[in-house]
Each structure stands twice: as structure tokens, then as C-alpha cells.
């Protein structure tokens, strides 16, 4: 994939899917990314995979050419950084928030796709100096004049988009869950503290709004739920009430600190709560931004769960 930021920064991205994600990604993927960076005149190159790791030769070549290597752990951080525009998470994976240029050109996308040689052609050009190979045209000359070439490039773009969507679907099956979607991960141990907190918050809002506590136990220890949540929910239920709790804006992860086997996660929320009781008018309770802290510990099954949460 070739991605252009509004500020003109160009990335080339090589995506590798492994059916068996226990296998590492080898040297070839990094070689292809390095070649594509030169071929497309890009500023940065990235190799992304659902595999657990890259081989040592691949890591050395990537370090020498300043190519970023992302496994599913980095993809999880990218996912949350995209939702919350969290600069700290972006820095951890080697990126920074883009700053669109005020003078960025607005042109028809179909006219901006240049003709560029493939990485294989670039290697051939470098090895055989006498071979004639067309290099990328200057930006001002990147226009299509041939209808057949336009169709061919448009088809290439369509396949690239299709491939990206397919890859994101694969990543979604590896433990990345959107807020508001119930999940039953087959490998809970791979979930990050940020994921657990977001899913717990979703389940907590559902419990307050419906008096249904079942989802909470998937993301928090029973001791915490029974002590900090159950008494208040049961009291409202006895009175025929629910505390309708809406998320006004996505929860923002402020910090994640590790201390041995425990994690401390500070978050910023904006909730709107309304007490709704049978036979009584609705009563607004809360509508503000606040900060709260969670402590997460390791459960017997290897999953990280909430062991303590400040009162919201």
C-alpha cells in the first residue's frame, strides 16, 4: 500500500498475513518494503503482519533502513491511537500525529496515481545498469493520458483497498474489539490492559443502564463487581429504577503503568447519566468529564482483569 498524509508525507506499507501466526516473518518482506520505498519515493516504510515476530535478519535490515516492523501488538496500539488520537501510543509504534498542511492541493484522486516500477523491476535496474527502466515521474507530470492505463491503475487501487479491508478483518479476529460490541475472545491473554478497560467500561455502562451484571464478570474479578457494583445496582432495581448511562465522547486512555504483574490505567470519560424510575419523571444525575483509575491483575486463566476501580 502507498499512503499519503495531507502534509505530503508518504508511507509504503508491506502487509504479510500468516495462516499460522506462530511463524516469524523473514527477510524478504523487509527487502520488498525497502525496495518499494525507493520506487515510490516514500519517506517511510512499514512492514505489518499478524505474526508474533520477525526474524533476526529481518530486524537487522529494518533497523539499517529505518523500516518499522509491526506485529499484532503494534496494531492494537494503532487501533486505540486512532480512536483516541493518543500521541503516546503513536510514539510507541514509531509514528506521530499528522498535521495537515493548510496549502495542501485538492485534486482528483484518479489523477494522482503515478506509474511506478515494481520492486522487482527496481532490483533489476540496479543490477543491470544497461537495462532501460522508466523511473517514477515528477509530481507535476503524474497524470494519466491513456484510458486503458487509467482502468488498469483503478483496478489496482480497488484490489489494494479490498486487501486492506480483508487484513483488518483478520486483525479483528485476533483480539481487537470495538467499543459497544460484545466479545468472547478465544485467547484472552493477548488482550492489552487498554482493551480490557474499554470493554469493562462498555459492560459497566450496560449494567447501570439495564441492571444486567452478567457481562461485568468477563472483564473484572467477582470480588470487585460484588463489592463495588452489585449493591448499588440491586438497590436501584428494588426501587424499580435504572441509571441510564450514555458515553458522550469516547473514553481517553491517559496512562498505563506496569508494576510487576499489575497494571494501573488512568482514563478520562465524559458520561451523561439519567435516573429513570417507574412512575416518576426522569432525573438528570451527571453530565461532565471526569478522570478515574483502574488496577488490573492477572487471573488464573491468563487473562488480565479489573481488580479495582475508583467509584465513577
Secondary structure, DSSP 8 states (H G I E B T S, - for coil): -EEE-TTS-EEEEEEE--SSTTS-B-HHHHHHHHHHHHHTT-SEEEEEESSS-B-HHHHHHHHHTTEEEE-HHHHHHHHHHHHHT-HHHHHHTT-------TT-----GGGS------HHHHHHHHH-TTS-------GGG-----HHHHHHHHHHHHHHHHHHHHHHHHHHTTT---TTS----S-GGG--HHHHHHHHHHHHHHHHHH---TTHHHHB-HHHHIIIIIHHHHHHHHTTEEEEEEEEEEEEEEEEEEETTEEEEEEEEEEEEEEEETTS--EEEEEEEEEEEEEEEE-TTS-EEEEEE---
